[in-house]
Amino acid sequence: MQINYEPNYRKLLASGKLQERVKKALKQLTECNLCPHNCGVNRKEELGFCRATDKVVISNYGPHMGEEAPLVGKYGSGTIFFGYCNMRCVFCQNCELSFGGEGELISNKKLAEIMLKLQDYYKCHNINFVTPTHFVANILEAVLLAAEKGLTLPLVYNCGGYEKLETLTLLENVIDIYMPDFKYNLAERGQKYSKIKNYPEIVKMALKEMDRQVGGLKINEQGIAYKGLIIRHLMMPGGLADTKEVLKFIKEELSSDCLVNLMDQYYPTHQAFNYKEISKRLNTKEFEEALEYANKLGLRILN
């Protein structure tokens, strides 16, 4: 049976509700509370935790063949890499972007044009917003502009998991695929390694809301995802017990058909060498035990 999927943002556009979302979101740029830091700053005049202004910063865009297989297909995932971040992970592999905001300042109109180029020129299977949280207002306006000119691809929200429920509500029926990290189940690890408070509590609420909106991952007859939830968990050295709690939460609290990417590619970089316990590669035996545990739970694990 062939699946013909029309993203819900097309329906919001037709009803005028997408325009309403954009107006509401843009107000955040003068009193920003888009993420759980709740800085409340006027981003046209001052900087909050993420250091972003009211203008989008992108470092790169194009077809990405290294994302999860259901996103990549034949032509790649249409990734847009944003500058800055609302987390400060000491092991960040893209610290020039997330800490320093390396990239180009562009308008929301230009962002819309990039989306259309990824669709029409590169033939990508989706638009993949990488580290988008602090630019949600800009992204929503760009989606509106692009949709008015024919954007029809599923939208992927590729984030660190430190999300605010009110912001996710703005994204309901706009984002088709949520792809958050679930980094830690222990709050002290979030504080120590990402410099944020209450990470487990916040990420769990965010994951439940994402799951409510899109449910488990849906894939078409070509094996390409068009809607649903993908959860990434990067296992860290000495983190086996924490990983098991992450996996247990996913099993007990989220849709059984959400896709879990249990990742073993951790390597120390950036400031990780300042922390002895994570200044080394992941132990293979620990990862194998975590994978075995995930399979015993019956999770849908990315192969």
matplotlib code that plots the C-alpha trace (Angstrom):
import matplotlib.pyplot as plt

x = [0.0, 1.5, 1.6, 0.9, 1.8, 1.1, 2.8, 0.4, 2.1, 0.5, -2.9, -2.0, -1.0, -4.3, -6.3, -4.3, -3.1, 0.5, 0.6, -0.8, 2.0, 4.6, 3.3, 3.2, 6.7, 8.3, 7.3, 9.9, 12.7, 12.0, 11.5, 13.1, 11.8, 12.1, 14.0, 14.1, 16.8, 14.0, 16.5, 13.8, 16.2, 15.4, 17.6, 17.7, 19.7, 21.3, 22.4, 21.1, 22.6, 22.7, 24.4, 22.2, 20.7, 17.4, 19.1, 19.7, 23.2, 23.9, 27.3, 26.4, 23.6, 23.2, 22.3, 23.7, 24.3, 25.5, 22.2, 20.0, 19.1, 15.4, 16.2, 18.9, 17.4, 18.9, 19.3, 20.2, 18.7, 18.5, 20.4, 20.7, 23.3, 22.6, 25.1, 25.0, 23.2, 21.3, 23.6, 27.4, 28.5, 32.2, 32.6, 30.9, 32.3, 31.0, 32.2, 33.1, 29.4, 27.7, 29.9, 31.3, 28.4, 30.6, 28.6, 26.8, 24.0, 21.0, 17.4, 14.4, 13.7, 17.1, 16.4, 13.2, 15.1, 17.6, 14.8, 13.4, 16.8, 17.2, 13.9, 13.9, 17.6, 19.1, 15.9, 16.4, 13.9, 13.4, 14.5, 16.6, 17.1, 20.2, 20.3, 17.2, 15.8, 17.0, 15.9, 12.4, 10.8, 12.9, 12.4, 8.6, 8.6, 10.9, 8.6, 5.7, 7.5, 8.8, 5.4, 3.8, 6.3, 5.7, 7.6, 6.2, 9.0, 8.7, 10.5, 13.0, 13.7, 17.2, 17.8, 19.7, 16.5, 16.6, 13.2, 10.4, 6.9, 5.4, 7.8, 7.1, 3.4, 4.2, 5.7, 2.8, 1.6, 4.6, 7.4, 6.9, 9.9, 11.4, 14.9, 16.1, 19.1, 18.4, 21.9, 21.6, 19.3, 21.3, 20.9, 24.4, 25.8, 23.8, 25.1, 28.7, 29.0, 26.4, 26.2, 22.4, 20.1, 17.3, 18.2, 16.5, 13.3, 13.1, 14.0, 11.5, 8.7, 9.8, 10.0, 6.5, 5.2, 7.0, 5.6, 2.1, 2.5, 4.0, 4.0, 6.3, 8.3, 6.4, 8.2, 7.0, 7.4, 10.9, 12.1, 12.0, 10.6, 7.9, 6.6, 7.4, 10.0, 13.7, 15.7, 19.4, 21.5, 25.2, 26.6, 29.5, 32.5, 31.4, 27.8, 26.3, 23.9, 22.8, 22.2, 20.1, 17.8, 17.5, 16.5, 14.1, 12.3, 11.9, 10.4, 8.0, 6.9, 7.0, 5.4, 6.7, 7.5, 9.7, 13.2, 16.2, 19.7, 22.0, 25.4, 28.9, 30.9, 31.8, 35.3, 36.9, 37.2, 36.8, 37.0, 36.5, 40.1, 39.5, 37.3, 39.3, 36.3, 35.3, 38.7, 38.8, 36.9, 33.8, 34.4, 33.2, 31.9, 29.8, 28.2, 27.5, 25.9, 23.7, 22.7, 21.8, 19.7, 17.9, 17.1, 15.8, 13.5, 12.1, 13.0, 13.0, 16.8, 18.4, 20.6]
y = [0.0, 3.3, 6.0, 9.6, 11.8, 15.5, 17.3, 19.0, 22.4, 22.5, 22.2, 24.9, 27.1, 26.7, 27.4, 30.5, 28.9, 28.7, 32.5, 32.8, 30.5, 32.7, 35.9, 34.3, 32.9, 36.1, 37.9, 35.6, 37.5, 40.5, 38.6, 35.2, 32.2, 29.6, 27.2, 26.2, 28.8, 31.4, 34.2, 36.8, 38.9, 41.1, 39.3, 42.4, 44.2, 41.6, 38.0, 35.2, 31.8, 30.6, 33.8, 34.1, 37.3, 37.7, 36.6, 33.0, 31.8, 28.8, 27.1, 24.8, 23.1, 20.3, 16.6, 14.6, 10.9, 10.2, 10.6, 7.7, 5.4, 6.2, 9.8, 9.4, 7.2, 7.8, 11.5, 12.3, 14.3, 18.0, 19.2, 22.8, 23.3, 26.2, 28.2, 28.4, 26.0, 26.1, 23.5, 23.6, 20.0, 19.6, 16.8, 18.7, 17.7, 20.9, 23.4, 26.1, 26.1, 25.6, 27.6, 30.2, 30.6, 30.0, 30.6, 33.2, 35.5, 35.1, 36.4, 34.2, 34.6, 33.2, 30.3, 29.6, 29.7, 27.1, 24.8, 25.0, 24.4, 21.3, 20.1, 21.1, 21.1, 18.4, 16.3, 15.6, 13.4, 15.9, 19.2, 18.5, 21.4, 20.7, 22.4, 24.5, 25.3, 28.9, 29.7, 28.3, 31.7, 32.2, 28.6, 29.0, 32.1, 30.5, 27.4, 29.7, 31.5, 28.2, 26.5, 29.4, 28.7, 24.9, 23.3, 19.8, 17.8, 16.4, 18.6, 17.1, 18.7, 17.5, 18.7, 18.1, 17.3, 20.4, 21.7, 23.8, 22.4, 25.8, 25.9, 22.3, 23.3, 26.0, 23.2, 20.8, 19.9, 21.8, 19.3, 15.8, 14.0, 14.8, 13.5, 14.5, 13.4, 11.8, 12.4, 11.6, 10.2, 11.6, 15.4, 15.7, 14.5, 17.1, 19.8, 18.6, 17.8, 20.1, 22.9, 22.7, 22.0, 19.4, 17.9, 14.5, 16.0, 18.4, 15.9, 13.4, 15.9, 17.0, 13.4, 12.7, 15.7, 14.9, 11.4, 12.7, 14.9, 12.4, 8.9, 6.1, 6.3, 5.8, 4.7, 4.6, 1.8, 3.1, 2.8, 6.6, 8.1, 10.6, 11.1, 10.0, 10.0, 9.0, 9.1, 9.3, 8.2, 8.6, 6.2, 7.6, 6.0, 4.6, 5.4, 1.9, 2.3, 5.7, 4.3, 1.4, 4.0, 6.0, 2.8, 1.8, 5.1, 4.9, 1.4, 2.3, 5.8, 6.2, 4.6, 1.1, 1.8, 4.9, 4.3, 4.3, 5.0, 3.7, 5.2, 4.0, 6.7, 8.8, 10.1, 12.8, 16.2, 19.9, 20.1, 16.4, 15.9, 18.0, 15.1, 12.0, 9.6, 10.7, 11.5, 8.1, 6.1, 4.0, 0.4, -2.0, -4.5, -1.8, -1.0, -4.6, -5.0, -1.9, -3.2, -6.5, -4.8, -2.7, -5.8, -7.6, -4.7, -5.1, -1.6, -0.8, -0.3, 1.2, -1.4]
z = [0.0, -1.1, 1.6, 0.5, 3.3, 3.4, 6.3, 8.7, 8.3, 4.9, 6.6, 9.1, 6.3, 4.5, 7.7, 8.6, 11.9, 10.8, 10.4, 14.0, 15.3, 13.6, 15.2, 18.6, 18.3, 17.0, 20.2, 21.9, 20.2, 22.4, 25.6, 25.0, 26.9, 24.1, 26.2, 29.9, 30.7, 30.5, 30.0, 29.2, 27.2, 24.2, 21.7, 19.5, 22.2, 24.5, 24.7, 26.9, 27.7, 24.1, 22.9, 19.8, 18.5, 16.7, 13.5, 12.4, 12.2, 10.0, 9.6, 6.7, 4.9, 2.3, 1.8, 4.7, 4.2, 7.7, 9.6, 10.6, 7.7, 7.7, 7.2, 4.5, 1.8, -1.6, -1.7, 1.9, 4.8, 4.1, 7.1, 8.2, 10.9, 13.2, 15.3, 19.1, 21.5, 24.7, 26.3, 27.1, 26.7, 27.6, 25.0, 22.1, 18.7, 17.1, 19.8, 17.1, 16.2, 19.6, 21.8, 19.3, 16.9, 13.9, 10.7, 8.6, 9.7, 7.4, 7.2, 7.7, 4.0, 3.1, 5.4, 3.6, 0.3, 1.6, 2.5, -1.0, -2.5, -0.3, -1.7, -5.3, -6.2, -3.9, -3.8, -0.1, 1.7, 4.6, 6.1, 9.2, 11.6, 13.7, 17.1, 16.4, 19.8, 20.1, 16.6, 16.7, 16.0, 12.9, 11.7, 12.0, 9.9, 7.4, 7.2, 6.5, 3.7, 2.2, 2.5, 0.6, -2.2, -2.3, 0.5, 1.1, 2.8, 6.4, 8.9, 11.4, 14.8, 15.7, 19.3, 22.5, 24.5, 26.7, 25.5, 26.9, 26.7, 25.6, 22.7, 21.7, 21.6, 19.1, 16.9, 17.1, 13.6, 12.2, 13.0, 11.6, 13.1, 16.4, 17.0, 20.5, 22.4, 25.8, 27.2, 30.9, 33.5, 36.4, 37.1, 38.3, 35.0, 33.2, 35.5, 35.3, 31.6, 30.0, 32.5, 32.8, 35.8, 36.0, 32.6, 33.3, 34.5, 31.6, 28.8, 30.1, 29.9, 26.5, 25.2, 26.4, 24.6, 21.4, 21.6, 22.2, 19.1, 16.6, 18.2, 17.1, 13.9, 10.6, 7.5, 3.9, 1.3, 0.4, 4.0, 4.5, 7.7, 7.3, 10.9, 14.4, 17.2, 17.0, 20.2, 20.3, 23.3, 23.2, 25.7, 27.7, 29.5, 32.9, 32.1, 31.9, 34.8, 33.6, 30.1, 31.4, 33.2, 30.0, 28.1, 30.8, 30.7, 27.0, 27.3, 30.1, 29.2, 25.4, 22.3, 21.7, 18.1, 18.6, 17.2, 19.5, 18.3, 21.0, 19.9, 20.7, 18.9, 21.9, 21.9, 24.1, 22.6, 23.4, 27.3, 28.0, 28.9, 32.0, 33.4, 33.9, 33.8, 30.3, 28.9, 27.2, 24.6, 25.5, 26.8, 24.2, 26.8, 28.4, 25.1, 24.3, 27.7, 27.1, 23.7, 25.1, 27.8, 25.2, 23.2, 26.3, 26.9, 23.4, 22.2, 18.5, 18.1, 15.0, 13.4]

ax = plt.figure().add_subplot(projection="3d")
ax.plot(x, y, z, "-o")
ax.set_aspect("equal")
plt.show()
